[in-house]
């Protein structure tokens, strides 16, 4: 049941992104970048901020694991996912 909910959410998000990019002349390219990412062309300048964010997230998680509630967890999760999707795309981040 959980997998079905994840798939439905993914389909709705993909549909929303297609609708938002429909009027953009470069919308197809932007959508491809969002879904597939540019993992082969990631530069060090793009990796350094994500690395620093990952170090901070891991430090927070390991230091306060027992005290982190639902809201804090979801904030940390959102930061990690957002940074990852920008580099490698939706498909690689959410590959199960």
Secondary structure, DSSP 8 states (H G I E B T S, - for coil): -HHHHHHHHHHHHHHHHHHHHTT-TTHHHHHHHHHH--GGG--HHHHHHHHHHHHHHHHHHHHSTTT--HHHHHHHHHHHHHHHHHHHHHHHHT--
